[in-house]
Amino acid sequence: ASGSGKSTLADDIAERLGEENCYVLQQDAYYIDHSDISFEERCKLNYDRPDMFDHSLLLEDVMELKAGRPVTRKCYDFKNHCRADRTEELVLPRKVMILEGIHCFYDGRLLKQMDMKLYMDVDPDICLLRRIRRDILERGRDIEEIGKRYENDVKPMFDQYIRGYVKDADVIVNGGGKNSAIAAMIVGYVQDSM
């Protein structure tokens, strides 16, 4: 779920494996660009729907990286709700790629490319509190907007899609991303496989 600690765990694992060996690819960078519509209209979109992501572009980049070829860095501007790719920056292939995002298990083509799949199982109240903190501090949103988005977008999409992704997971992580035991176990497994 949004706010479950996916980024925290992914960053912890990547740091333990070392920058020269591992890269975190964030699905959030692959939101479909809607800069062709007004900012007001972009603010009304439900960004928690799976069809808001460019799954084909993400798959293309994953395949390129797996083939040993660099890709341009994809980015998203959450304050303006539009893509902000850094075409001058390259993401270089690494031995380990961590793909992190709420709908990473949605596209079966991408799911087939994954060697290990983790699902974060965290109490929804904790996720909401983390989301409030993040959206205020990092994305410049107010509490009214956060509450409205949670009620209209986040919670319904979690119930409709994200909750069911648990069936695709190899490992279920309870309690969130600040879990050094899980991070150490994953790192050990990955290092044994390298």
Helices and strands as residue ranges (DSSP letters): H 6-17, E 22-26, G 27-30, H 39-44, G 50-52, H 55-66, E 71-73, E 76-77, E 82-83, E 86-91, E 96-100, H 108-111, E 118-121, H 124-137, H 143-149, I 150-154, H 155-160, G 162-168, E 171-174, H 180-193
